[in-house]
Amino acid sequence: TPAISVLSAVEGLTVATDVFTPYVLPITVAILIGLFVFQRRGTAGLGMIFGPITLLWFTVLALLGIAQIVQTPEVLAAANPMHAVWFFMENRWLGFLVLGSVFLVITGGEALYADMGHFGIKPIRLTWFALVLPSLLLNYFGQGALLWRVGPVDNPFFRLAPTWAILPLVALATSATVIASQAVISGAFSLTMQAVQLGYSPRMTIKHTSEKERGQIYMPFVNWTLMIAAISLVLGFKSSSNLAAAYGIAVTTTMV
């Protein structure tokens, strides 16, 4: 998840200008290294800025989508589930492969339960139904509206924004992906610690990074393993579309 999230965000730079094309991979690798190196310091102080940035991110997603839907309201007809039935009847096996990309629309939602479970069920329901789900739906409908009008384009998400807003949007998207990646990394630490405690994993070094929160930990072996894996994926697949296709098929197989 950190690999595909950061890479897709940085690729937005190429929408603004082709000058950044040769530097997408180096910038992505640099961000990933910085993200994993920072883990040893803990995340206690970052929580105060994570919330506002995430709120801004979902608000921007919704606004970008609405701006496109207003221009092409016909796209809302896609809410009819019969379109999905017809799609699979016509495409069969190809439809199953495409389903890998569709899963990417909702994958990550389960992280709400992994990373917010200790807050209880009410905050999860509130954030999902009041903010996250509406914002995602509006943005994806907006991308569909854009593609309906202009045809296939690369990076349709960043094409939603006016030219002057692309670079700020890239910065916001990168910040959001770093936050999302932080949640996945913290979840990996937590799951590994539980596996060690239950005897399912060899013992590892566990460092507590907060004097108040028991769950804020740092595990060096897990951290550096994740970093090497993420960087290897970025250098191996080279683009978010390639990585998303592989990730989508993996998620689809897991769901099956």
Secondary structure, DSSP 8 states (H G I E B T S, - for coil): -HHHHHHHHHTTHHHH-GGGGGGHHHHHHHHHHHHHHHGGG-SGGGHHHHHHHHHHHHHHHHHHHHHHHHH-GGGGGGG-THHHHHHHHHHTHHHHHHHHHHHHHHTTTTHHHHHHGGG-HHHHHHHIIIIIHHHHHHHHHHHHHHHHHH-S-SSHHHHTS-GGGHHHHHHHHHHHHHHHHHHHHHHHHHHHHHHHHTTSS-----EE--SS-TT-EE-HHHHHHHHHHHHHHHHHH-SHHHHHHHHHHHHHHHH-
